[in-house]
Each structure stands twice: as C-alpha cells, then as structure tokens.
Amino acid sequence: MTTDNATPGGAGHNAARLKELFRTMVRIRAFEETAMAAHQNGEMPGPLHVSIGQEGVAAGVCANLRDDDRLTSNHRGHGHALAKGAQPDAMFGELFGRESGYCKGKGGSMHIADFSVGMLGANGVVGGGIPIAVGAAQGLKMLGSNAVAVCMFGDGAANRGPFLEGLNWAALYKLPVLFVCEDNGVAAFTATASVTAGPGVSARAESLGVPATGVDGNDVAAVDAAVGRIVAGIRAGSGPHLLHAKTFRWTGHTSTDAAAWRDPAEVEAGKARCPIARLRATLFEAGVSGAECDAMVTEAAAEMQASRTTANAAAWPAGAVAYDDVQDTGAMKWQA
C-alpha cells in the first residue's frame, strides 16, 4: 500500500478549491445535525446513521467526480449524496417519509438515490453497494465511456463476502472502479480490529492485484489530491484502485444510540482531528477570514433548516401508491 501525504494541510491547493471543499463539508455537517435534531423532535420515522466527523472523505472524493460518474453509498450515506450533487429538499423529504422525497417517501434514510447526478443509491446492506458499483463499472466499460464508478463502504464491510467478490471481478476485468474504504475503526458497536484478521483492507485488495493507497481521511485536501490522481489513472484505463481513508465517527451507531459504550477519551481525541476545523485553520493561513468561514457555516445551517421546514410541510404519500415501484412476483398474488 502506498500512503498519500503529498499535500498535508492543503499545500498545492488554491484558496478557491479549499473553500469549495469547506463549503461541502459544512453543508454535510449541517444536514446531519439538522436531521438529528428533527429525529429527536419526533419529526421523522425511524433512526438515522450519521457520518459526523467523516465529512472529509465524502467531500474530497466527490470533488473529483462528474455527473456521469456513478457512486454507490452505504447506510451512513447522507454526506456522499450531498457531495455528489443530491438536493437537500428531496433528501429531507425522503427522511420524513413524504412524497417529495427521492423515493416518494418509501425508502427512507438508507435508500437515497439521484440518478441525474450519478448517485445510484445508499444501501442498508453492509457491503451491498460494492457489487452494484462493480456492475456499473462493467457497464461503463462496455459502453466505451471514460466515466468511473466509485463505491463507498466502511471497514466492517471488508469482512463480508461482497468485498472479495467485487474486487476480484473488478481486477479480473480491469474495470474503472474506485473502492473507498471509510475506516472509522468501528463496525456498528464493535471495534473493527477485534474482528479483523491479517493486516487489513489494503493488503486484501493488493492480494487480488488491486493497488491500494492510504490517506488521512480527516485531511480533505490530501483526500482530494489522492483521488484526483487515482481517478485520472482510472479514466485512462489503469483499472480498479482502493483508497483506504482513516477517519473517525463522533456518534454512536444510530441516532438512538447514546454511545455509552465508547471510550470518552477516544472520542475526544477523534474530535480533535475534526476535518472541518483542520481545513478552517488552513484557510486562515491562506488568507481566508474567520468571518468568511462563519458565513459559509451560517448559510449551510439556514439551507438545511429551510429544507427541514419544506419537508415538514410536504404531503404524505397516498395509500394507493404503496405498491407502486414494487416488483410483482406474479399475477398480483400479493393481494390475495
């Protein structure tokens, strides 16, 4: 595995690029903090899986993607969707179960998709997005496109069958796919290291002939630079690649988990590596004022609060559409 640290702290990036990365991250954080508040206030059905603390990976990866590039996500995927171009009004509509949602309110938090920007969807199955991304990459190659497929998954997914199957197929057919492991050290409620044999995800990829690059996932500039180089190679025909991004999740497994099982000292140490705070410090050194950063934070919070309000005012899906978009297993037998 190679370790990419060629641009620590944003060296080699111009201020405009860094500001856009900052804007993306604060929008992701604002979306999830607003969604958490709405859940705690009883405004939405079901719990949430949030990625607070991991915003640098989503922002740095998606900054290098086009609308025709495909992206598959996981159950902790709000940030991926926003960074890929999905709209918060439709995302909140889906979280709130309203007909204005991306899936007409019938999918919820873990099934947000927007094909118009290449967002093929989040997935409630651990590792479930890996074979979908590989299939998308196969299709892109057959079409002769230079678009790429990107798959976002957590470190826990590397212990599941789709990881081996997906990387094997991608390597065998030299497919244009980037596998991104967001390694936050925790698989649901379990320390991943305690249930993972061997040297880890990068070594597993390399054993199949898939090159792997390690990066500090909380240094968004480093993620951006690494993915820029990797994606350029994939577009040129280099085949699949794996990015191992070390990051940290601040919260419990879901919005209903108080995370009493987590070591407080570990959490505080993880928060000290906040990707947003780190980039803000870099922006200050580049001549961007604190007031300008504050304005982006305020704008993001207002945007997400407005989307929350819009979703609360949207209509519920009509009962008559409950079976729309559902596969018929034969002669409407489900009605019997």
N, C-alpha and C positions, 0 to 999 in steps of 0.2 A: 504494500500500500504506500502511495506517496502522500505526503502531508502538505497541503497547500497553505502557506502562510506568507505568500509573496506580497500581500497588501494589508498587513496588520494595521488596524486603526484607520483605514481609508486612504493610505498612501497610493497615489496613482489615480485616484478618483477626483473628478472636479466637483465643486460645491453643488452644482445643479443636480448631478446624479445622486449625490448623497442626500440632498433634500427630498428628492422623489422617493428614495428608499425610506427615509424617515417618515414621510407622509403615509406611505403604505403601511408601515409598522404601527403608527399611532391610530390609523383607521381600523386595523385589525384589533388592536387592544381595546379601542373604544367600542367596537361592535360586541366583543365578548363581555366586556364589563357591563354594557347596557343589557345584553341578553341575560347575564347572570342576575342582574337587578330585577328584570322582568320576571324571570323564573321564580325568584324569591318572593315576588309580589303576587304570585299566582296567576300571571297573565298568559302562561303557555302550558300546554300539556306535556308531560314527560321531562326527564332530566336532560342536561347538556354535558358534552365533553368539550372542555375548552383548552386552548393551547397557550394561555397567558404565560409569557416568558420565552416562547419559542418563535416569536414573530420574525426573527432574523432569517430563519430558513425559508419560510414562505416568500418573504419579500425578495431575498437575494436570488432565489431560484427563478421566480416568475418574472423578474425584471428582464430576463434574457429570453423570454418566450414570446411568440407571435400568437395571434388569434387562431391560426390554423394548426398550431402545435396542440397536441392532446395532453390532458392532465387527468390522472385519477388520484383520488384522495382517500382518506380513511375516516374513522368515526370522529376524529379530532380535526375536522377539516374546514372550519369557517374561514381561517386565515388563508388557506390555499385558494378557496373560491374567490374571496375578495381580491387577492393579489393577482389572480388570473383574469379579473375583469367582471365578475358577477356583481349584480346590483343589490345593495342592502335592503331596498324596499321589498323586493321579491324574496330575499333571504329571510327577513323578519316575518314576512307573510307565511313562509313555509314553517318557521319555528312556531308561529302562533296557530298553525292549522287552518289558515284562511285560504280562500280560493285565489287570492292574489299571489300566493306562493309559487315557487318554481315548479313544484309538483302538485299544484292546486290544493295544497294543504294536507295531502295524503301521505307524504313521505317523511316530513319532519327533519330534524337537525342533521341526521346522518345520511340523508339522501338528496342533497342539494346538487343540482346539475344545471349547466347552462351551455348547451352545445354551440351557441352562437359565438362564444369566446373560447371554445375548445375544452370547457370544463365538463368532462364525461361523468362526473359524479363522485360524491363521497360514498363510503361503504361501511356498513355496520359489521361486516365480517372481517376479522383480523387477517390481514394479508389478501383480502378479496380483490383489491384493486390491482394487484401485481399481474395476474393473468389477463385482466382486461387491458391494461397498458401494453402488454406484450402483443395481444391480438390487434390493438390499434396500430402498433408499430409495424406489424406484419402487413396490415392493410396499406399503410403509408408507403412501405417499400414496394408493394405490388403496383401501386398507383404511380410510382416513379417520382413521388414528392420528396422534397428535402426537409419537410416538416419532421418534428421529433415527437415522441411520446415520453411523458415523464410520469413516474409513479412515486407517490409519497407514502411512506409507511414507517411504522415505529420499530424500535429494536426488538420488541416482543414478537413481531411478525416474522423475524428471521428464523424463529424456531418452528415455523409452520410450513406445511408442505408446499403451498403456492410459491414460496420464496425459491426453493430449489428448482421446482418445475419451471417457473417463469424465467429465471436466469439461465437455466440450461437451454431452453428453447431460444431465447434471445441470442445467446452465444453461438448456438448451432447454426442459426440462420443470419447471423451478423445484423441484427435488427437495430433500427435507430431509436433506442430507448435509453433514458437515463433513470436509474433506480436511485431514489433519495431516501436514505435511512435517517429519520429524525430520532437520534439516540438521546432520549431524556433519562435513561437509566432505570426506568420503571415500566413494567408491563402490568397495567391495571394497578393492583395493590402490591405487586411483588418486585423486588429488586431484580432486574434482568440478569445481572451477573450470577445470581444464585441459582438460576435455572438454565444457564447457557454454557455448554461445554466448548472447549477449544478457544482459540484466540479471537473469535468473534466474526462479525458480519463481513468485514473486508476480506479476511482470509478465506471465508466461504465463497465469496464472489471470485476471488483470484484463482481458487481451485478449479473453477469452471471456465477459466480463461477470460473473465470479465475484469478489466482493470478497475482499481478502486483508488479513490482519493479521499483523504481525511481532511476535515476543515473544522474550525471553531464555529459552530452554528450560531453563536451569540455575537460574532463579528460579521455583521451583514455585508460589509464591504469585501471581506475575504470570501464569503459565500458567493457574492455577485461576481467577483473576479474569477473564482474557480469554475463556476457554472458557465460563464461566458466562454472560457477556453474549451471546456468539455463539450458544450453544445455545438460550438463551431466545428470541432472534430467529428462529432456525430453527424452533423449535416453533410460533412464532406465524405462520409462513408466509413468512418472508423469502427462502427459497431457499438454495442452497448457499453455502458460505463456505470459504476456505482459511486455515489457520493455519500460518505459517512460523516454526518454533521452532528457533532456533540453539542447538546443543548440542555435545557432544564425546564421542567414543568413546575410552576409555582403551586398549583392547586392539587386537590385530591383527584380521584379518578373521574367523578362526575360532580355536577352542581349540588348533589345531595350528600356528598362525602366531605365531612369536616376535616378530613386528613389528619385525624389524631394519631394515626399510625406512623406519620412521618417524623423524622428527627428534626426538631426545630432549628438546630444549629446548621443542619444540611440545607434546610430551606432558606435560611438567612444568607448562607454562603452562595446559594444559587441565585437569589435575588440580587446579590451584589454584582452579578455578571449580567444584569439586565441589558439586552441588546439595544433597547431604546435609549437608556441612559448613556450607554457607551457611545452611540452614534451622536447623541446630543453634544457630548464633550468634544468629539471630533469636529463637529460642525462649528462649535465655538472657536476652536483652534483655526478653522478655515475662514473665520471672519463672519459667520452667521450668528446673529444676535440671539440671546435668550428670548427676547420678545418675539422674534420671528418663529422660533420653535414653539413658544407658548401659543401663538396664533394658530399654528397647524394643529396642536392638541385640542384647542378650543373648537376649531372648525370641525374636527373629526367627531368630537363629543356631540356637537349640535346636529351634525348629519345623522348620527346613529339614533339620537333621541327622536328626531323627526321621523325616521323610518319606523321606530317603535310605535309612535303615535299613529302613523298611517296604517300599520298592521293591526293595531287595536280597533281601528275604525272600519277595517275591511270586512266583507261578508264571509260567513261560514260557507263551506261547500254545501250544495243542495244534496239531500239524501239520495236523490235519483241518480247522482253521478258516482255513487260509491263503488260500482263495479266497472266504471269506465277505466280504460288503460290496464285492465287485469286480464291476464291470459285466460281464454276459455278452454277448459280441459275436455270439452266435448259436449255438444248439443245442450248447452246451458244446464248441465246436470247439477251445478252448484245451487240452482234454485229449488231443487226438489227437497 
